[in-house]
Every structure is written in C-alpha cells, then in structure tokens.
Amino acid sequence: VAKDLGLQLPAISGRGVRVVSEGRTQYFALHGKTGHLVTAERIDREQLCRLVEKCVLRCELIVEGQM
C-alpha cells in the first residue's frame, strides 16, 4: 500500500492511513513495518458467504491530509 501510494513507511502513520471494512469486523489492516495489506481477523467464507458463489469483501483505504 505504501508503495502504491508513493509514501515512505513513516508517512503511513504520520498521515493516519487506515483500512476500513464494511460492518463491525475489521478483516484487513496495514502492517506497520512493511506497509503491506494484511488480514487482521480470520476470514470464514462459509460464514460470510453461505450461498453465494462469488464471495467479495470490500474495504476502503482512508488517508488523512493532502496527497
């Protein structure tokens, strides 16, 4: 994520970059040392998408301040 945004790793925390998922459970997070998008919670496909063939989890990346 840091590389895609053109930011150095210290800038991620300084800009308040965070990942927000739909619903109460936050399935994704940013790894503080690498800037990689990682899973923050166990993702159980059978629980989330019981009868759906194509299971999609959406999230948003929020960056505070100007880019």
mmCIF file of the N, C-alpha and C atoms, coordinates in Angstrom:
data_MODEL
# 
_entry.id   MODEL 
# 
loop_
_atom_site.group_PDB 
_atom_site.id 
_atom_site.type_symbol 
_atom_site.label_atom_id 
_atom_site.label_alt_id 
_atom_site.label_comp_id 
_atom_site.label_asym_id 
_atom_site.label_entity_id 
_atom_site.label_seq_id 
_atom_site.pdbx_PDB_ins_code 
_atom_site.Cartn_x 
_atom_site.Cartn_y 
_atom_site.Cartn_z 
_atom_site.occupancy 
_atom_site.B_iso_or_equiv 
_atom_site.pdbx_formal_charge 
_atom_site.auth_seq_id 
_atom_site.auth_comp_id 
_atom_site.auth_asym_id 
_atom_site.auth_atom_id 
_atom_site.pdbx_PDB_model_num 
ATOM 1   N N  . VAL A 1 1  ? 0.830   -1.187  0.000  1.00 0.00 ? 1  VAL A N  1 
ATOM 2   C CA . VAL A 1 1  ? 0.000   0.000   0.000  1.00 0.00 ? 1  VAL A CA 1 
ATOM 3   C C  . VAL A 1 1  ? 0.873   1.248   0.000  1.00 0.00 ? 1  VAL A C  1 
ATOM 4   N N  . ALA A 1 2  ? 1.905   1.242   0.820  1.00 0.00 ? 2  ALA A N  1 
ATOM 5   C CA . ALA A 1 2  ? 2.805   2.397   0.868  1.00 0.00 ? 2  ALA A CA 1 
ATOM 6   C C  . ALA A 1 2  ? 3.419   2.642   -0.507 1.00 0.00 ? 2  ALA A C  1 
ATOM 7   N N  . LYS A 1 3  ? 3.868   1.590   -1.159 1.00 0.00 ? 3  LYS A N  1 
ATOM 8   C CA . LYS A 1 3  ? 4.478   1.711   -2.475 1.00 0.00 ? 3  LYS A CA 1 
ATOM 9   C C  . LYS A 1 3  ? 3.463   2.229   -3.497 1.00 0.00 ? 3  LYS A C  1 
ATOM 10  N N  . ASP A 1 4  ? 2.235   1.695   -3.463 1.00 0.00 ? 4  ASP A N  1 
ATOM 11  C CA . ASP A 1 4  ? 1.201   2.121   -4.401 1.00 0.00 ? 4  ASP A CA 1 
ATOM 12  C C  . ASP A 1 4  ? 0.834   3.591   -4.227 1.00 0.00 ? 4  ASP A C  1 
ATOM 13  N N  . LEU A 1 5  ? 0.885   4.087   -2.992 1.00 0.00 ? 5  LEU A N  1 
ATOM 14  C CA . LEU A 1 5  ? 0.558   5.486   -2.721 1.00 0.00 ? 5  LEU A CA 1 
ATOM 15  C C  . LEU A 1 5  ? 1.761   6.409   -2.902 1.00 0.00 ? 5  LEU A C  1 
ATOM 16  N N  . GLY A 1 6  ? 2.935   5.828   -3.089 1.00 0.00 ? 6  GLY A N  1 
ATOM 17  C CA . GLY A 1 6  ? 4.138   6.632   -3.230 1.00 0.00 ? 6  GLY A CA 1 
ATOM 18  C C  . GLY A 1 6  ? 4.589   7.246   -1.915 1.00 0.00 ? 6  GLY A C  1 
ATOM 19  N N  . LEU A 1 7  ? 4.321   6.555   -0.801 1.00 0.00 ? 7  LEU A N  1 
ATOM 20  C CA . LEU A 1 7  ? 4.690   7.052   0.529  1.00 0.00 ? 7  LEU A CA 1 
ATOM 21  C C  . LEU A 1 7  ? 5.798   6.204   1.119  1.00 0.00 ? 7  LEU A C  1 
ATOM 22  N N  . GLN A 1 8  ? 6.633   6.818   1.935  1.00 0.00 ? 8  GLN A N  1 
ATOM 23  C CA . GLN A 1 8  ? 7.613   6.082   2.712  1.00 0.00 ? 8  GLN A CA 1 
ATOM 24  C C  . GLN A 1 8  ? 6.898   5.538   3.951  1.00 0.00 ? 8  GLN A C  1 
ATOM 25  N N  . LEU A 1 9  ? 7.415   4.487   4.539  1.00 0.00 ? 9  LEU A N  1 
ATOM 26  C CA . LEU A 1 9  ? 6.754   3.859   5.688  1.00 0.00 ? 9  LEU A CA 1 
ATOM 27  C C  . LEU A 1 9  ? 6.454   4.811   6.836  1.00 0.00 ? 9  LEU A C  1 
ATOM 28  N N  . PRO A 1 10 ? 7.348   5.700   7.254  1.00 0.00 ? 10 PRO A N  1 
ATOM 29  C CA . PRO A 1 10 ? 6.988   6.611   8.349  1.00 0.00 ? 10 PRO A CA 1 
ATOM 30  C C  . PRO A 1 10 ? 5.801   7.511   8.003  1.00 0.00 ? 10 PRO A C  1 
ATOM 31  N N  . ALA A 1 11 ? 5.604   7.784   6.726  1.00 0.00 ? 11 ALA A N  1 
ATOM 32  C CA . ALA A 1 11 ? 4.499   8.659   6.313  1.00 0.00 ? 11 ALA A CA 1 
ATOM 33  C C  . ALA A 1 11 ? 3.145   7.996   6.497  1.00 0.00 ? 11 ALA A C  1 
ATOM 34  N N  . ILE A 1 12 ? 3.105   6.673   6.515  1.00 0.00 ? 12 ILE A N  1 
ATOM 35  C CA . ILE A 1 12 ? 1.826   5.979   6.692  1.00 0.00 ? 12 ILE A CA 1 
ATOM 36  C C  . ILE A 1 12 ? 1.219   6.313   8.045  1.00 0.00 ? 12 ILE A C  1 
ATOM 37  N N  . SER A 1 13 ? 1.998   6.193   9.100  1.00 0.00 ? 13 SER A N  1 
ATOM 38  C CA . SER A 1 13 ? 1.456   6.505   10.419 1.00 0.00 ? 13 SER A CA 1 
ATOM 39  C C  . SER A 1 13 ? 1.254   8.000   10.590 1.00 0.00 ? 13 SER A C  1 
ATOM 40  N N  . GLY A 1 14 ? 2.116   8.792   10.000 1.00 0.00 ? 14 GLY A N  1 
ATOM 41  C CA . GLY A 1 14 ? 2.008   10.243  10.108 1.00 0.00 ? 14 GLY A CA 1 
ATOM 42  C C  . GLY A 1 14 ? 0.786   10.808  9.403  1.00 0.00 ? 14 GLY A C  1 
ATOM 43  N N  . ARG A 1 15 ? 0.316   10.148  8.369  1.00 0.00 ? 15 ARG A N  1 
ATOM 44  C CA . ARG A 1 15 ? -0.854  10.614  7.618  1.00 0.00 ? 15 ARG A CA 1 
ATOM 45  C C  . ARG A 1 15 ? -2.153  9.979   8.101  1.00 0.00 ? 15 ARG A C  1 
ATOM 46  N N  . GLY A 1 16 ? -2.070  9.111   9.066  1.00 0.00 ? 16 GLY A N  1 
ATOM 47  C CA . GLY A 1 16 ? -3.283  8.477   9.566  1.00 0.00 ? 16 GLY A CA 1 
ATOM 48  C C  . GLY A 1 16 ? -3.910  7.539   8.551  1.00 0.00 ? 16 GLY A C  1 
ATOM 49  N N  . VAL A 1 17 ? -3.090  6.804   7.807  1.00 0.00 ? 17 VAL A N  1 
ATOM 50  C CA . VAL A 1 17 ? -3.600  5.850   6.818  1.00 0.00 ? 17 VAL A CA 1 
ATOM 51  C C  . VAL A 1 17 ? -4.185  4.658   7.557  1.00 0.00 ? 17 VAL A C  1 
ATOM 52  N N  . ARG A 1 18 ? -5.415  4.279   7.178  1.00 0.00 ? 18 ARG A N  1 
ATOM 53  C CA . ARG A 1 18 ? -6.047  3.114   7.808  1.00 0.00 ? 18 ARG A CA 1 
ATOM 54  C C  . ARG A 1 18 ? -6.982  2.432   6.822  1.00 0.00 ? 18 ARG A C  1 
ATOM 55  N N  . VAL A 1 19 ? -7.277  1.170   7.104  1.00 0.00 ? 19 VAL A N  1 
ATOM 56  C CA . VAL A 1 19 ? -8.162  0.363   6.278  1.00 0.00 ? 19 VAL A CA 1 
ATOM 57  C C  . VAL A 1 19 ? -9.453  0.161   7.043  1.00 0.00 ? 19 VAL A C  1 
ATOM 58  N N  . VAL A 1 20 ? -10.578 0.385   6.366  1.00 0.00 ? 20 VAL A N  1 
ATOM 59  C CA . VAL A 1 20 ? -11.884 0.231   6.997  1.00 0.00 ? 20 VAL A CA 1 
ATOM 60  C C  . VAL A 1 20 ? -12.706 -0.753  6.179  1.00 0.00 ? 20 VAL A C  1 
ATOM 61  N N  . SER A 1 21 ? -13.243 -1.782  6.845  1.00 0.00 ? 21 SER A N  1 
ATOM 62  C CA . SER A 1 21 ? -14.103 -2.766  6.197  1.00 0.00 ? 21 SER A CA 1 
ATOM 63  C C  . SER A 1 21 ? -15.557 -2.460  6.505  1.00 0.00 ? 21 SER A C  1 
ATOM 64  N N  . GLU A 1 22 ? -16.451 -2.987  5.674  1.00 0.00 ? 22 GLU A N  1 
ATOM 65  C CA . GLU A 1 22 ? -17.879 -2.847  5.945  1.00 0.00 ? 22 GLU A CA 1 
ATOM 66  C C  . GLU A 1 22 ? -18.229 -3.669  7.182  1.00 0.00 ? 22 GLU A C  1 
ATOM 67  N N  . GLY A 1 23 ? -19.172 -3.216  7.953  1.00 0.00 ? 23 GLY A N  1 
ATOM 68  C CA . GLY A 1 23 ? -19.597 -3.958  9.127  1.00 0.00 ? 23 GLY A CA 1 
ATOM 69  C C  . GLY A 1 23 ? -18.712 -3.700  10.334 1.00 0.00 ? 23 GLY A C  1 
ATOM 70  N N  . ARG A 1 24 ? -18.983 -4.449  11.402 1.00 0.00 ? 24 ARG A N  1 
ATOM 71  C CA . ARG A 1 24 ? -18.248 -4.246  12.649 1.00 0.00 ? 24 ARG A CA 1 
ATOM 72  C C  . ARG A 1 24 ? -16.879 -4.897  12.663 1.00 0.00 ? 24 ARG A C  1 
ATOM 73  N N  . THR A 1 25 ? -16.742 -6.020  11.977 1.00 0.00 ? 25 THR A N  1 
ATOM 74  C CA . THR A 1 25 ? -15.472 -6.737  11.984 1.00 0.00 ? 25 THR A CA 1 
ATOM 75  C C  . THR A 1 25 ? -14.531 -6.134  10.956 1.00 0.00 ? 25 THR A C  1 
ATOM 76  N N  . GLN A 1 26 ? -13.347 -5.775  11.388 1.00 0.00 ? 26 GLN A N  1 
ATOM 77  C CA . GLN A 1 26 ? -12.324 -5.225  10.501 1.00 0.00 ? 26 GLN A CA 1 
ATOM 78  C C  . GLN A 1 26 ? -11.403 -6.371  10.077 1.00 0.00 ? 26 GLN A C  1 
ATOM 79  N N  . TYR A 1 27 ? -11.588 -6.839  8.842  1.00 0.00 ? 27 TYR A N  1 
ATOM 80  C CA . TYR A 1 27 ? -10.848 -8.008  8.369  1.00 0.00 ? 27 TYR A CA 1 
ATOM 81  C C  . TYR A 1 27 ? -9.442  -7.677  7.879  1.00 0.00 ? 27 TYR A C  1 
ATOM 82  N N  . PHE A 1 28 ? -9.175  -6.412  7.567  1.00 0.00 ? 28 PHE A N  1 
ATOM 83  C CA . PHE A 1 28 ? -7.891  -6.036  6.993  1.00 0.00 ? 28 PHE A CA 1 
ATOM 84  C C  . PHE A 1 28 ? -7.229  -4.940  7.808  1.00 0.00 ? 28 PHE A C  1 
ATOM 85  N N  . ALA A 1 29 ? -5.903  -4.883  7.717  1.00 0.00 ? 29 ALA A N  1 
ATOM 86  C CA . ALA A 1 29 ? -5.122  -3.850  8.399  1.00 0.00 ? 29 ALA A CA 1 
ATOM 87  C C  . ALA A 1 29 ? -3.851  -3.601  7.603  1.00 0.00 ? 29 ALA A C  1 
ATOM 88  N N  . LEU A 1 30 ? -3.156  -2.543  7.954  1.00 0.00 ? 30 LEU A N  1 
ATOM 89  C CA . LEU A 1 30 ? -1.849  -2.275  7.355  1.00 0.00 ? 30 LEU A CA 1 
ATOM 90  C C  . LEU A 1 30 ? -0.769  -2.724  8.323  1.00 0.00 ? 30 LEU A C  1 
ATOM 91  N N  . HIS A 1 31 ? 0.190   -3.465  7.824  1.00 0.00 ? 31 HIS A N  1 
ATOM 92  C CA . HIS A 1 31 ? 1.318   -3.902  8.646  1.00 0.00 ? 31 HIS A CA 1 
ATOM 93  C C  . HIS A 1 31 ? 2.209   -2.690  8.867  1.00 0.00 ? 31 HIS A C  1 
ATOM 94  N N  . GLY A 1 32 ? 2.455   -2.342  10.104 1.00 0.00 ? 32 GLY A N  1 
ATOM 95  C CA . GLY A 1 32 ? 3.179   -1.127  10.448 1.00 0.00 ? 32 GLY A CA 1 
ATOM 96  C C  . GLY A 1 32 ? 4.610   -1.062  9.962  1.00 0.00 ? 32 GLY A C  1 
ATOM 97  N N  . LYS A 1 33 ? 5.287   -2.198  9.873  1.00 0.00 ? 33 LYS A N  1 
ATOM 98  C CA . LYS A 1 33 ? 6.703   -2.189  9.479  1.00 0.00 ? 33 LYS A CA 1 
ATOM 99  C C  . LYS A 1 33 ? 6.917   -2.318  7.979  1.00 0.00 ? 33 LYS A C  1 
ATOM 100 N N  . THR A 1 34 ? 5.947   -2.941  7.269  1.00 0.00 ? 34 THR A N  1 
ATOM 101 C CA . THR A 1 34 ? 6.137   -3.171  5.837  1.00 0.00 ? 34 THR A CA 1 
ATOM 102 C C  . THR A 1 34 ? 5.223   -2.327  4.959  1.00 0.00 ? 34 THR A C  1 
ATOM 103 N N  . GLY A 1 35 ? 4.092   -1.878  5.508  1.00 0.00 ? 35 GLY A N  1 
ATOM 104 C CA . GLY A 1 35 ? 3.114   -1.147  4.707  1.00 0.00 ? 35 GLY A CA 1 
ATOM 105 C C  . GLY A 1 35 ? 2.242   -2.055  3.863  1.00 0.00 ? 35 GLY A C  1 
ATOM 106 N N  . HIS A 1 36 ? 2.319   -3.371  4.103  1.00 0.00 ? 36 HIS A N  1 
ATOM 107 C CA . HIS A 1 36 ? 1.516   -4.338  3.345  1.00 0.00 ? 36 HIS A CA 1 
ATOM 108 C C  . HIS A 1 36 ? 0.104   -4.422  3.898  1.00 0.00 ? 36 HIS A C  1 
ATOM 109 N N  . LEU A 1 37 ? -0.835  -4.729  3.028  1.00 0.00 ? 37 LEU A N  1 
ATOM 110 C CA . LEU A 1 37 ? -2.207  -5.004  3.439  1.00 0.00 ? 37 LEU A CA 1 
ATOM 111 C C  . LEU A 1 37 ? -2.246  -6.443  3.939  1.00 0.00 ? 37 LEU A C  1 
ATOM 112 N N  . VAL A 1 38 ? -2.712  -6.651  5.167  1.00 0.00 ? 38 VAL A N  1 
ATOM 113 C CA . VAL A 1 38 ? -2.736  -7.984  5.771  1.00 0.00 ? 38 VAL A CA 1 
ATOM 114 C C  . VAL A 1 38 ? -4.127  -8.270  6.336  1.00 0.00 ? 38 VAL A C  1 
ATOM 115 N N  . THR A 1 39 ? -4.403  -9.543  6.585  1.00 0.00 ? 39 THR A N  1 
ATOM 116 C CA . THR A 1 39 ? -5.658  -9.895  7.238  1.00 0.00 ? 39 THR A CA 1 
ATOM 117 C C  . THR A 1 39 ? -5.509  -9.660  8.730  1.00 0.00 ? 39 THR A C  1 
ATOM 118 N N  . ALA A 1 40 ? -6.528  -9.046  9.324  1.00 0.00 ? 40 ALA A N  1 
ATOM 119 C CA . ALA A 1 40 ? -6.496  -8.730  10.750 1.00 0.00 ? 40 ALA A CA 1 
ATOM 120 C C  . ALA A 1 40 ? -7.349  -9.704  11.550 1.00 0.00 ? 40 ALA A C  1 
ATOM 121 N N  . GLU A 1 41 ? -8.254  -10.379 10.882 1.00 0.00 ? 41 GLU A N  1 
ATOM 122 C CA . GLU A 1 41 ? -9.148  -11.354 11.518 1.00 0.00 ? 41 GLU A CA 1 
ATOM 123 C C  . GLU A 1 41 ? -9.244  -12.582 10.627 1.00 0.00 ? 41 GLU A C  1 
ATOM 124 N N  . ARG A 1 42 ? -9.610  -13.698 11.231 1.00 0.00 ? 42 ARG A N  1 
ATOM 125 C CA . ARG A 1 42 ? -9.843  -14.919 10.471 1.00 0.00 ? 42 ARG A CA 1 
ATOM 126 C C  . ARG A 1 42 ? -11.039 -14.685 9.555  1.00 0.00 ? 42 ARG A C  1 
ATOM 127 N N  . ILE A 1 43 ? -10.913 -15.071 8.283  1.00 0.00 ? 43 ILE A N  1 
ATOM 128 C CA . ILE A 1 43 ? -11.994 -14.896 7.319  1.00 0.00 ? 43 ILE A CA 1 
ATOM 129 C C  . ILE A 1 43 ? -12.587 -16.270 7.027  1.00 0.00 ? 43 ILE A C  1 
ATOM 130 N N  . ASP A 1 44 ? -13.833 -16.470 7.448  1.00 0.00 ? 44 ASP A N  1 
ATOM 131 C CA . ASP A 1 44 ? -14.538 -17.739 7.262  1.00 0.00 ? 44 ASP A CA 1 
ATOM 132 C C  . ASP A 1 44 ? -15.534 -17.580 6.116  1.00 0.00 ? 44 ASP A C  1 
ATOM 133 N N  . ARG A 1 45 ? -15.161 -18.078 4.935  1.00 0.00 ? 45 ARG A N  1 
ATOM 134 C CA . ARG A 1 45 ? -16.003 -17.920 3.754  1.00 0.00 ? 45 ARG A CA 1 
ATOM 135 C C  . ARG A 1 45 ? -17.393 -18.522 3.950  1.00 0.00 ? 45 ARG A C  1 
ATOM 136 N N  . GLU A 1 46 ? -17.482 -19.673 4.570  1.00 0.00 ? 46 GLU A N  1 
ATOM 137 C CA . GLU A 1 46 ? -18.776 -20.324 4.766  1.00 0.00 ? 46 GLU A CA 1 
ATOM 138 C C  . GLU A 1 46 ? -19.706 -19.479 5.642  1.00 0.00 ? 46 GLU A C  1 
ATOM 139 N N  . GLN A 1 47 ? -19.149 -18.784 6.593  1.00 0.00 ? 47 GLN A N  1 
ATOM 140 C CA . GLN A 1 47 ? -19.959 -17.936 7.469  1.00 0.00 ? 47 GLN A CA 1 
ATOM 141 C C  . GLN A 1 47 ? -20.370 -16.647 6.759  1.00 0.00 ? 47 GLN A C  1 
ATOM 142 N N  . LEU A 1 48 ? -19.469 -16.055 6.006  1.00 0.00 ? 48 LEU A N  1 
ATOM 143 C CA . LEU A 1 48 ? -19.737 -14.770 5.365  1.00 0.00 ? 48 LEU A CA 1 
ATOM 144 C C  . LEU A 1 48 ? -20.579 -14.874 4.097  1.00 0.00 ? 48 LEU A C  1 
ATOM 145 N N  . CYS A 1 49 ? -20.354 -15.914 3.319  1.00 0.00 ? 49 CYS A N  1 
ATOM 146 C CA . CYS A 1 49 ? -20.990 -16.026 2.003  1.00 0.00 ? 49 CYS A CA 1 
ATOM 147 C C  . CYS A 1 49 ? -21.596 -17.415 1.819  1.00 0.00 ? 49 CYS A C  1 
ATOM 148 N N  . ARG A 1 50 ? -22.475 -17.780 2.672  1.00 0.00 ? 50 ARG A N  1 
ATOM 149 C CA . ARG A 1 50 ? -23.016 -19.142 2.699  1.00 0.00 ? 50 ARG A CA 1 
ATOM 150 C C  . ARG A 1 50 ? -23.459 -19.668 1.342  1.00 0.00 ? 50 ARG A C  1 
ATOM 151 N N  . LEU A 1 51 ? -24.371 -18.974 0.690  1.00 0.00 ? 51 LEU A N  1 
ATOM 152 C CA . LEU A 1 51 ? -24.966 -19.479 -0.548 1.00 0.00 ? 51 LEU A CA 1 
ATOM 153 C C  . LEU A 1 51 ? -24.528 -18.695 -1.780 1.00 0.00 ? 51 LEU A C  1 
ATOM 154 N N  . VAL A 1 52 ? -23.512 -17.902 -1.637 1.00 0.00 ? 52 VAL A N  1 
ATOM 155 C CA . VAL A 1 52 ? -23.048 -17.067 -2.739 1.00 0.00 ? 52 VAL A CA 1 
ATOM 156 C C  . VAL A 1 52 ? -21.799 -17.689 -3.360 1.00 0.00 ? 52 VAL A C  1 
ATOM 157 N N  . GLU A 1 53 ? -21.814 -17.845 -4.686 1.00 0.00 ? 53 GLU A N  1 
ATOM 158 C CA . GLU A 1 53 ? -20.666 -18.450 -5.355 1.00 0.00 ? 53 GLU A CA 1 
ATOM 159 C C  . GLU A 1 53 ? -19.442 -17.532 -5.333 1.00 0.00 ? 53 GLU A C  1 
ATOM 160 N N  . LYS A 1 54 ? -19.670 -16.255 -5.591 1.00 0.00 ? 54 LYS A N  1 
ATOM 161 C CA . LYS A 1 54 ? -18.575 -15.290 -5.625 1.00 0.00 ? 54 LYS A CA 1 
ATOM 162 C C  . LYS A 1 54 ? -18.604 -14.474 -4.333 1.00 0.00 ? 54 LYS A C  1 
ATOM 163 N N  . CYS A 1 55 ? -17.598 -14.669 -3.487 1.00 0.00 ? 55 CYS A N  1 
ATOM 164 C CA . CYS A 1 55 ? -17.539 -14.003 -2.191 1.00 0.00 ? 55 CYS A CA 1 
ATOM 165 C C  . CYS A 1 55 ? -16.578 -12.824 -2.272 1.00 0.00 ? 55 CYS A C  1 
ATOM 166 N N  . VAL A 1 56 ? -17.082 -11.618 -1.976 1.00 0.00 ? 56 VAL A N  1 
ATOM 167 C CA . VAL A 1 56 ? -16.271 -10.417 -2.069 1.00 0.00 ? 56 VAL A CA 1 
ATOM 168 C C  . VAL A 1 56 ? -16.319 -9.673  -0.739 1.00 0.00 ? 56 VAL A C  1 
ATOM 169 N N  . LEU A 1 57 ? -15.146 -9.313  -0.214 1.00 0.00 ? 57 LEU A N  1 
ATOM 170 C CA . LEU A 1 57 ? -15.056 -8.472  0.974  1.00 0.00 ? 57 LEU A CA 1 
ATOM 171 C C  . LEU A 1 57 ? -14.520 -7.121  0.528  1.00 0.00 ? 57 LEU A C  1 
ATOM 172 N N  . ARG A 1 58 ? -15.258 -6.083  0.795  1.00 0.00 ? 58 ARG A N  1 
ATOM 173 C CA . ARG A 1 58 ? -14.847 -4.744  0.385  1.00 0.00 ? 58 ARG A CA 1 
ATOM 174 C C  . ARG A 1 58 ? -14.232 -4.004  1.572  1.00 0.00 ? 58 ARG A C  1 
ATOM 175 N N  . CYS A 1 59 ? -13.274 -3.168  1.256  1.00 0.00 ? 59 CYS A N  1 
ATOM 176 C CA . CYS A 1 59 ? -12.665 -2.311  2.278  1.00 0.00 ? 59 CYS A CA 1 
ATOM 177 C C  . CYS A 1 59 ? -12.261 -1.007  1.619  1.00 0.00 ? 59 CYS A C  1 
ATOM 178 N N  . GLU A 1 60 ? -12.069 0.003   2.441  1.00 0.00 ? 60 GLU A N  1 
ATOM 179 C CA . GLU A 1 60 ? -11.634 1.310   1.955  1.00 0.00 ? 60 GLU A CA 1 
ATOM 180 C C  . GLU A 1 60 ? -10.336 1.683   2.636  1.00 0.00 ? 60 GLU A C  1 
ATOM 181 N N  . LEU A 1 61 ? -9.496  2.358   1.900  1.00 0.00 ? 61 LEU A N  1 
ATOM 182 C CA . LEU A 1 61 ? -8.260  2.892   2.444  1.00 0.00 ? 61 LEU A CA 1 
ATOM 183 C C  . LEU A 1 61 ? -8.466  4.371   2.654  1.00 0.00 ? 61 LEU A C  1 
ATOM 184 N N  . ILE A 1 62 ? -8.296  4.826   3.880  1.00 0.00 ? 62 ILE A N  1 
ATOM 185 C CA . ILE A 1 62 ? -8.501  6.229   4.223  1.00 0.00 ? 62 ILE A CA 1 
ATOM 186 C C  . ILE A 1 62 ? -7.142  6.859   4.525  1.00 0.00 ? 62 ILE A C  1 
ATOM 187 N N  . VAL A 1 63 ? -6.873  7.970   3.848  1.00 0.00 ? 63 VAL A N  1 
ATOM 188 C CA . VAL A 1 63 ? -5.622  8.700   4.044  1.00 0.00 ? 63 VAL A CA 1 
ATOM 189 C C  . VAL A 1 63 ? -5.992  10.110  4.476  1.00 0.00 ? 63 VAL A C  1 
ATOM 190 N N  . GLU A 1 64 ? -5.572  10.505  5.658  1.00 0.00 ? 64 GLU A N  1 
ATOM 191 C CA . GLU A 1 64 ? -5.857  11.852  6.156  1.00 0.00 ? 64 GLU A CA 1 
ATOM 192 C C  . GLU A 1 64 ? -4.841  12.835  5.580  1.00 0.00 ? 64 GLU A C  1 
ATOM 193 N N  . GLY A 1 65 ? -5.241  14.041  5.376  1.00 0.00 ? 65 GLY A N  1 
ATOM 194 C CA . GLY A 1 65 ? -4.340  15.069  4.839  1.00 0.00 ? 65 GLY A CA 1 
ATOM 195 C C  . GLY A 1 65 ? -4.306  15.041  3.325  1.00 0.00 ? 65 GLY A C  1 
ATOM 196 N N  . GLN A 1 66 ? -3.551  15.930  2.747  1.00 0.00 ? 66 GLN A N  1 
ATOM 197 C CA . GLN A 1 66 ? -3.467  16.052  1.296  1.00 0.00 ? 66 GLN A CA 1 
ATOM 198 C C  . GLN A 1 66 ? -2.477  15.071  0.731  1.00 0.00 ? 66 GLN A C  1 
ATOM 199 N N  . MET A 1 67 ? -2.771  14.595  -0.459 1.00 0.00 ? 67 MET A N  1 
ATOM 200 C CA . MET A 1 67 ? -1.874  13.691  -1.193 1.00 0.00 ? 67 MET A CA 1 
ATOM 201 C C  . MET A 1 67 ? -1.219  14.452  -2.319 1.00 0.00 ? 67 MET A C  1 
# 
